[in-house]
Amino acid sequence: MNKDFEKLKRDIKRQKEKTPPYEKILDFYEKVREKQIDTIPALSIASVETKKDIRELQIKEGFPLINKEDFTLDIPSSVELFESLCTIAKDATSTMNETIQKIDKALADDRLHLDELLLKHSDTMYQEKIADELKINKSILQFLVHMSILPSIYANVEKLKEHVDIKNWVRGYCPICGSLPSMSELKGEGGKRHFMCSFCGFKWLSQRIKCPFCDNQDQKKLHFFFAEGQQAYRADLCEQCKQYIKTVDTRQLSYEPDLDIEDIATIHLDILASEKGFKHPVPSPWGI
C-alpha cells in the first residue's frame, strides 16, 4: 500500500484517539483520501507553462503564477474519482445521499456531463446554475468537484512550485493560484507563520502579525482564542474585517501535522468563532 496512505492512516488514528467526537468524519476523510491517492499513478499532467514576464512581475506586483481555471486537469482520472467519491458519500449523510441520487439521475438522463462540470470547476455561476437546475446542495456539489480534481491540482503544484520566489512573498493569498488560505501554522524557531492555500494546498511563509484577508497589522485589532486544554490550536481573529483563520502551533505537537486532518478536528473552533460574529471566507469543505 502507498506509504503516503499508511502515514495518513496513522495520523487519522492518532487524531481519533485525541478527539473521539470527530471519528465519523475522519473515517469519511480517510476513504476520500484513499481514493485520491489511488488515482495518482494514473495521472497524466502536462507541464504547466508560465510566462517569464509574469514570473518577473509576480513579486513586484503581487500576481499569482496562474489562474485557477488554467490548471491542467486529467479529466478521465477526475471523472473516475468523482464517481468513486459519490459511491463513498452516499453513506456519509442523508443530505449527501439525496444529492448524489439526483446527480446520478441527471447523468443517466444526459442532463449533466462530468467532463464539463470538472473543467468548469472554478466557475461559481455555472455551479450555481447546475445546483438550481438539479435542486441539489451547492456546497456538496462543489465539495465533490474539488475533491475530484485535487490529485491533478497537486500534480500541477509540484511542477509550479520551483517558479515561486517564496522568500519574498509575504502576501495573504497563494503565490501560485491567488486563492486565500484555509489554515495557518506556526513552526520552527520563533514560530514562523505559514499559510496553506484553500485551493491548491501550497504552503508559503508570511508575516506573523497580520490578517491574511485585509492586511491589518494593528495588534490592537488582532486577537486569538483557543479551546480549554488545546493550546496548540487557536482561531486568529481580525476586528477590522471580522474574519478569522485557524492556526496550529506545531511547536506544541510531537508530530508533523496534516493540516487537513487538524482542520477537521478543530471544527469546534469554527463554531465558536462564528458565535463570536466572525466569518471565514473559505470555510472548511468538511463542514458540510
C-alpha positions as CSV (number, residue, x, y, z in Angstrom):
1,M,0.0,0.0,0.0
2,N,1.1,3.5,-0.7
3,K,3.4,4.9,2.0
4,D,1.6,8.2,2.0
5,F,-1.7,6.4,2.8
6,E,0.0,4.4,5.6
7,K,1.1,7.6,7.2
8,L,-2.3,9.1,6.7
9,K,-3.9,6.2,8.5
10,R,-1.6,6.6,11.4
11,D,-2.3,10.4,11.5
12,I,-6.0,9.8,11.5
13,K,-5.9,7.1,14.1
14,R,-3.9,9.4,16.4
15,Q,-6.4,12.2,15.9
16,K,-9.4,10.0,16.5
17,E,-7.9,9.0,19.8
18,K,-7.4,12.7,20.7
19,T,-10.8,13.8,19.5
20,P,-13.4,10.9,19.6
21,P,-16.3,13.2,18.5
22,Y,-14.8,13.6,15.1
23,E,-14.3,9.8,14.4
24,K,-17.1,9.6,11.9
25,I,-16.0,12.5,9.7
26,L,-12.3,11.4,10.0
27,D,-13.4,7.9,8.7
28,F,-15.0,9.6,5.8
29,Y,-12.0,11.8,5.1
30,E,-9.8,8.6,5.2
31,K,-11.9,7.0,2.5
32,V,-11.8,10.1,0.3
33,R,-8.0,10.4,0.6
34,E,-7.5,6.7,-0.2
35,K,-9.4,7.1,-3.4
36,Q,-7.4,10.3,-4.3
37,I,-4.1,8.5,-3.6
38,D,-5.2,5.6,-5.7
39,T,-5.7,8.0,-8.6
40,I,-2.1,9.4,-8.5
41,P,-0.3,6.6,-10.5
42,A,-2.6,7.0,-13.5
43,L,-2.4,10.8,-13.7
44,S,-1.2,12.4,-16.9
45,I,-0.4,16.1,-16.4
46,A,1.4,18.1,-19.0
47,S,3.9,20.7,-17.9
48,V,2.3,24.0,-16.9
49,E,3.9,26.9,-18.8
50,T,4.4,30.2,-17.0
51,K,5.5,33.3,-18.9
52,K,8.8,34.9,-17.9
53,D,7.3,38.4,-17.7
54,I,4.6,37.1,-15.3
55,R,7.2,35.5,-13.1
56,E,9.2,38.7,-13.0
57,L,6.1,40.7,-12.2
58,Q,4.9,38.3,-9.6
59,I,6.8,39.6,-6.6
60,K,6.7,43.3,-7.7
61,E,3.0,43.5,-8.5
62,G,1.7,40.6,-6.4
63,F,0.4,38.4,-9.3
64,P,-0.1,34.7,-8.8
65,L,1.6,32.4,-11.3
66,I,-1.6,31.2,-12.9
67,N,-5.4,31.5,-12.6
68,K,-7.4,28.6,-11.1
69,E,-9.0,27.9,-14.4
70,D,-5.6,27.4,-16.0
71,F,-4.6,24.4,-14.1
72,T,-4.1,21.3,-16.3
73,L,-6.5,18.5,-15.3
74,D,-6.5,14.8,-16.1
75,I,-10.2,14.7,-16.9
76,P,-10.6,10.9,-17.3
77,S,-9.0,10.3,-13.9
78,S,-11.0,13.1,-12.3
79,V,-14.3,11.7,-13.7
80,E,-13.5,8.2,-12.4
81,L,-12.6,9.7,-9.0
82,F,-15.9,11.8,-8.9
83,E,-17.8,8.6,-9.5
84,S,-15.9,6.8,-6.7
85,L,-16.5,9.6,-4.3
86,C,-20.2,9.6,-5.0
87,T,-20.3,6.0,-4.0
88,I,-18.5,6.7,-0.7
89,A,-20.5,9.8,0.1
90,K,-23.9,8.1,-0.3
91,D,-23.3,6.5,3.1
92,A,-21.9,9.7,4.8
93,T,-25.1,11.7,5.4
94,S,-28.7,11.7,4.3
95,T,-28.3,15.0,2.5
96,M,-25.3,13.7,0.6
97,N,-27.2,10.6,-0.3
98,E,-30.1,12.7,-1.6
99,T,-27.8,15.0,-3.6
100,I,-25.9,12.1,-5.2
101,Q,-29.1,10.3,-6.2
102,K,-30.2,13.4,-8.1
103,I,-26.7,13.7,-9.7
104,D,-26.9,10.1,-10.8
105,K,-30.3,10.6,-12.4
106,A,-29.1,13.8,-14.2
107,L,-26.1,11.8,-15.6
108,A,-28.4,9.0,-16.7
109,D,-30.8,11.5,-18.4
110,D,-27.8,13.2,-20.1
111,R,-28.7,16.5,-18.3
112,L,-25.2,16.6,-16.7
113,H,-21.8,15.9,-18.1
114,L,-19.0,15.3,-15.7
115,D,-16.2,16.4,-18.0
116,E,-17.8,19.8,-18.5
117,L,-18.6,20.1,-14.7
118,L,-15.0,19.4,-13.8
119,L,-13.5,21.6,-16.5
120,K,-15.6,24.5,-15.1
121,H,-14.5,23.8,-11.5
122,S,-13.8,27.5,-10.8
123,D,-17.0,28.8,-12.5
124,T,-19.2,29.5,-9.5
125,M,-22.1,30.8,-11.7
126,Y,-22.1,27.6,-13.6
127,Q,-22.1,25.5,-10.4
128,E,-25.0,27.6,-9.0
129,K,-26.9,27.0,-12.3
130,I,-26.4,23.2,-12.1
131,A,-27.3,23.2,-8.4
132,D,-30.5,25.1,-9.1
133,E,-31.5,23.0,-12.1
134,L,-31.0,19.8,-10.2
135,K,-32.3,21.2,-6.9
136,I,-29.3,20.0,-5.0
137,N,-27.0,21.3,-2.3
138,K,-24.4,23.6,-4.0
139,S,-21.8,23.0,-1.2
140,I,-21.9,19.3,-1.7
141,L,-21.6,19.7,-5.5
142,Q,-18.6,22.0,-5.0
143,F,-17.1,19.5,-2.5
144,L,-17.3,16.6,-4.9
145,V,-15.9,18.6,-7.8
146,H,-12.9,20.0,-5.8
147,M,-12.1,16.6,-4.2
148,S,-12.2,15.0,-7.7
149,I,-9.7,17.4,-9.3
150,L,-7.3,17.7,-6.3
151,P,-4.9,15.0,-7.4
152,S,-4.5,16.9,-10.7
153,I,-4.1,20.2,-8.8
154,Y,-1.4,18.8,-6.5
155,A,0.4,17.5,-9.6
156,N,0.3,21.0,-11.1
157,V,1.7,22.5,-7.9
158,E,4.7,20.1,-8.0
159,K,5.6,21.4,-11.4
160,L,5.0,25.1,-10.5
161,K,6.5,25.5,-7.0
162,E,10.0,25.8,-8.3
163,H,9.0,29.0,-10.1
164,V,7.8,30.7,-6.9
165,D,10.0,33.2,-5.1
166,I,8.8,32.1,-1.6
167,K,11.4,34.2,0.3
168,N,9.9,37.4,-1.0
169,W,6.2,36.5,-0.9
170,V,4.5,37.8,2.3
171,R,1.0,38.3,1.0
172,G,-2.1,36.7,2.4
173,Y,-3.0,34.9,-0.8
174,C,-1.4,32.0,-2.6
175,P,1.6,32.9,-4.9
176,I,0.6,30.0,-7.2
177,C,-3.1,30.5,-7.8
178,G,-4.1,33.6,-5.8
179,S,-6.6,31.8,-3.5
180,L,-7.0,32.6,0.2
181,P,-5.5,30.4,2.9
182,S,-7.7,27.8,4.7
183,M,-5.3,27.3,7.6
184,S,-2.1,28.5,9.0
185,E,0.7,27.0,11.2
186,L,3.4,28.3,13.4
187,K,6.6,26.3,13.1
188,G,10.4,26.4,13.7
189,E,12.4,28.8,15.8
190,G,10.3,31.9,16.7
191,G,7.1,30.3,15.5
192,K,7.3,31.5,11.8
193,R,3.8,31.6,10.3
194,H,3.0,29.6,7.2
195,F,-0.3,29.7,5.3
196,M,-1.9,26.7,3.4
197,C,-3.8,27.5,0.2
198,S,-7.5,26.6,0.3
199,F,-7.5,25.6,-3.4
200,C,-4.1,24.1,-4.3
201,G,-2.7,23.2,-0.9
202,F,0.6,25.1,-1.4
203,K,2.2,26.5,1.7
204,W,4.1,29.8,2.0
205,L,5.8,31.9,4.7
206,S,4.2,35.1,5.7
207,Q,4.2,37.8,8.4
208,R,3.1,36.5,11.7
209,I,1.2,39.6,13.0
210,K,-1.1,40.3,10.0
211,C,-4.6,39.4,8.9
212,P,-4.3,37.5,5.6
213,F,-7.7,38.7,4.4
214,C,-7.5,42.5,4.9
215,D,-3.7,43.0,5.6
216,N,-4.5,44.6,9.0
217,Q,-1.3,44.7,11.1
218,D,-2.7,46.7,14.1
219,Q,-2.1,44.4,17.1
220,K,-4.9,46.1,19.0
221,K,-7.3,44.7,16.4
222,L,-5.8,41.2,16.1
223,H,-6.7,38.6,18.8
224,F,-6.9,34.9,19.2
225,F,-8.6,32.3,21.4
226,F,-8.3,28.6,21.9
227,A,-10.4,25.9,23.5
228,E,-9.5,24.9,27.0
229,G,-6.7,22.4,27.2
230,Q,-5.9,22.8,23.4
231,Q,-3.3,25.5,23.3
232,A,-1.8,24.1,20.1
233,Y,-5.0,25.1,18.2
234,R,-6.4,28.6,18.0
235,A,-8.6,30.9,16.0
236,D,-6.9,34.1,14.9
237,L,-9.5,36.9,14.8
238,C,-9.4,40.3,13.0
239,E,-11.6,43.0,14.4
240,Q,-11.1,45.1,11.3
241,C,-12.7,42.7,8.7
242,K,-14.4,40.4,11.3
243,Q,-12.9,37.3,9.7
244,Y,-10.7,34.6,11.2
245,I,-8.3,31.8,10.3
246,K,-7.4,28.7,12.4
247,T,-3.8,28.2,13.4
248,V,-1.9,25.1,14.5
249,D,1.2,25.8,16.7
250,T,3.3,22.8,15.6
251,R,5.9,23.6,18.3
252,Q,3.4,22.2,20.8
253,L,2.9,18.9,19.0
254,S,5.1,15.9,19.0
255,Y,4.4,15.1,15.3
256,E,4.2,16.9,12.0
257,P,0.5,17.7,11.5
258,D,-1.6,17.1,8.4
259,L,-3.4,20.5,8.3
260,D,-6.5,18.9,6.6
261,I,-6.9,16.5,9.5
262,E,-6.3,19.3,12.0
263,D,-8.9,21.4,10.2
264,I,-11.5,18.6,10.7
265,A,-10.5,18.0,14.3
266,T,-11.0,21.7,15.2
267,I,-14.4,22.4,13.7
268,H,-15.5,23.4,17.3
269,L,-13.2,26.5,16.8
270,D,-15.2,27.4,13.7
271,I,-18.4,27.2,15.7
272,L,-17.0,29.3,18.5
273,A,-15.6,31.9,16.1
274,S,-19.0,32.1,14.3
275,E,-20.8,32.6,17.6
276,K,-18.4,35.5,18.3
277,G,-19.5,37.1,15.0
278,F,-16.5,36.2,12.8
279,K,-16.5,34.5,9.4
280,H,-14.0,32.5,7.4
281,P,-14.0,33.5,3.7
282,V,-13.1,29.9,2.8
283,P,-15.0,27.6,5.1
284,S,-13.7,24.0,5.5
285,P,-15.2,21.7,2.9
286,W,-15.6,19.2,5.7
287,G,-18.1,21.4,7.4
288,I,-20.8,20.1,5.0
